[in-house]
């Protein structure tokens, strides 16, 4: 069965308050519509049959990027294209800009939204590993108020989030730290316009005695995930060949890839280890220079 657009009721609230009033009506079971790049595909395939859609396209407060001294606040409906343009002036967030450039074709980048990519809860989302490695937070809102959560705590399982009924993502908050270094790689059939086989993002802050290492992977588990055991090792041990080998072994215990149409579990495990090793060898070599 395929979805039929003629069966959809579409409402376009003019304010965030009106949006939350609509969402509070649980009988309607509203489906949020932002860029629609995933929702329209799901609807056309018959995977999504909701009849009441709530468009966020008129909500200006969700479509802005605010550059502050210590953080960047990104509205949930900001497109990948707008993200690329704005972050060209924020070099410490280059890997988030890179992720936006590798997400789909140019037309998808013009329509797709950062908040939609997060809320869609696909483990293959290109932007989420970069955001997790940058320690991003989400501002969630509803008629009853707002709350902040770490992005790394947002997913409960495959296509499952901690969003409560009537709640949506308002902003993505990314800390700014000019002294933080980062590493981002997407492995797929093509550099872009292809769903990832593996995505790795890492960031670290080294002061000569400690290393605040953040590590996130996509497409290797039911959710995009941080790797706390591997991070813990890299925060406490010197980066040498023994540590690199130990970290790669530990990483493969933390991920749980599967065989699917895009790749195999064994390939994903080997690629993850190779990417981590490449990142750590780069850190080791730079520390000598």
N, C-alpha and C positions, 0 to 999 in steps of 0.2 A: 504494500500500500504506500502511495506517495502523498505528501502533504498537498493541500489545496489552499492557495492564498485567499480564495473567496470565502473560506470558512473562518478567517482570522478577524478578530476585532482589534483594531490598533488605536491606542490612545497616546497622545503626545503632551504630557503635562508641561506647563510653562515654568514651574518652580520646583525646587527640591521638596518643599513642604507638601505640595500637591502630589508629588511622586510617592512620598511616604504615606499619605492618606490613602492612595490607591493600593499600595502594597499591604496596608493594614487590613484590607478587605480580603480575607483568606478564601472566601467563596469564589472569587474570580480566578485565583491561582495564576496571577500575572507572570508572564515570561518577559524578562528584561531584554530589550533590544538596544545594542550600542552600534558597533560597526556592522554586525550581522554576517560577517564572513564565515563564521562557524554555524550560527543558528540557521541561516538559509540553507546550507548544505544538509544539516540534520533534518530540517523540515521537508526538503525536497525528497530525501531518501525515505521519509516516513518514520525516522527514528525519534522525531519530536512532533507530538500531536497537540500541544497546547493551543488553545483557541484565542486567548487574550494576551496581546503583546503590549508592553509598555515601553515606548521609545524614549530614550534619554537625549535625543539630539538637540533639544531646545534648552538644555540645562547648562548655561555658560559656566557655572561654578565647577562643573566636572570636566571642563574642556580647557583648563589653563595649566600652565607650568610656572611655578614660582621658584625663583632662584634666591635662596637665602644664604647667609654666610656659612652656616653649619649643616644645611640640608637642602635638598631639592624636593619640592612637593609637586607631584604630577597628578593631575586630575584623571579619573578613571576612564574618561572618554577621549583622552588625548590619543591621536593616531600615531602609528609608527613613523610616518613621514614627518609630522610635527616634532616628534621626539628627536629624530635625527637632526633636524634643523637647529633646534634649541641646544642640544647637548654638544654641538660642534664647538660651543664656547665653554664647555665644562670638561676639560681634559681628563680629570680623575674618574669620570664616569664613561670613559671611552668604550668599555665593553658592553654597556647597556645600549649605546648607540650602534655598536657592531651587531648586537643581537637584533635590533630593529631593522638593520639593513639586510639581514639574512632571513627575515621572516617573509615568506611568500614572494609574489611578484610585486611590481610597483603599484598596481591597482589595489592589491590586498593591503599594502603598506599605507595607501591613502585612505582606506576605509577601516581597516582593523584597528582596534583600540588596545591599549596596554591593560586596562582593567578587564576587558573581555578575555584577553589571553590568560590572565590569572584566574578569573572566575570560571572559565571553561574547564579548568582542572584536568587538562591533558598532561600526562607525564612527559610528552614530547614538546611542550611549549618552549620556544627558543629564548624568550625573555626571562623566564622564571629562574633558571640557574644563575644568571648574571645578577638578578636582584637579590637572590638569597646570599650569594657570595659577598654582596655589598651590604648585607645586614639590613635589608629594607623592612619597613613596617607598613601595615595597612591601616587606614582610617576607615572604619566601618560605621555606617549610619542607619538609623531607622527612626520611626516616629517616637520611640521612647528614649532616644539619645544616641551618643556616639561612643565608640571604644576603639582603642588601638591594639593591634596584635602583631606579633612578628610573622613575617611571611612564611618562615620556616615552620610555623605552627598552624598554618591555615588549612592544610590538607589532612583529612582523616583517612582517606583511601582513594581508590581509583574513581575519578569524577565525583568526589565527595569532599565537601568543605565544611568549615565550622560556621558558615553563614546561617543565621537564624531566620525563620520566616519573617518577611517584611524588611529584611536587611539587605544592604548593598554596599559595594566598595565605593567610597567617595574619592579617596586619594591614596597614592603610593608615595611613601616618604623615604627618601634615600639619603643617608648621611653623606656629607662631603668631607673628604680627607685627602688633601693634596699629596700627603706623604704615603698614601696607600698604593701599592703596586697591584697589578691584576693580570690575569691570564684567561683567555676565552677561546674555546675551539668548538666548532660544530662539525660533526662528521655525518655526511649524508651522500646520497647518490650524486647530488650536485651541490655546489656551494650555497645556492639559494633555490627557492621554488621546489623544495623537496623536504618531506618530513624527516627529522633527524633520526639517525641511528644511535648516536651518542652526542650529548652536549656536556661539556665540562666548563666550569667557571671557578676561578680561585682568586682570592685577594689576600694580601698580607702586609703587615706593617712591621718593619724590622728596625730595632734601635741598637743592634749590636749584641744584645743579651737576651732578647725575647722576641718571639714572632707570633703575632696575632693572626693566625692562619684560618681563613674561611674557605670551605670547599663544598661545591654543590654539583650534582649531576642530574641530567634529564635523560629520559628514554631508557633507563636501566632499572626501574622499579615501578610499582603501581602509582607512585607519586614522584614529583621532583623532590630530591632530598638533600639535606646537608649530611655530612659524614663525620659525626662527632668523635668517633674513636680515632680515625685517621688524623683529624684536626688536632686531637689531644697529643698524639705522638709528635706531630710536626711543631707544636708549640713548645715542647719540652726537650726535644733532642736536636743536636747539631745536624745540619743538612750535609750528610756525607753519603757515600755509596751504600753503606750498611743501612742507614736510615731510609734511604730511597727504596731499597729492596723490601724492607720491613713495611713501609707505608703502602707499597703496591700490593703486598699480600693482605694487609689489613683492609685496604679498600675493597678488595674482591670479596671479603666476608660481609661487608656492609651493603653492597648492592645486590639486587636480585633480578637480573635481566631475564628475558624470555626469548624463545624462538617465535618470530612472527614473519609476516610477508616482507618486511624490510631487511631483516637480518637474523642472526642466530645469537643465542645467549653466550656461547663461547667466544664469538667474534667481539661482542660488546665488552665482555670481561677483559679480553686482551687489549682492546683499544683504550679502555679506561685506564688500565695499568700503564700503557705506553704514554698516554697524555699526561698522567700524573708524573711519570718519570721525566718526561720532557720539561715540564714546569719546574720540577725540583732541581734538575741538572742546571737549568737556567739560573735559578736562585743561587746554587752552589758556585757556579762560574762567576756570577756577578759579585759574590761576596769576596772573591779572591782579587778582583780588579781594583 
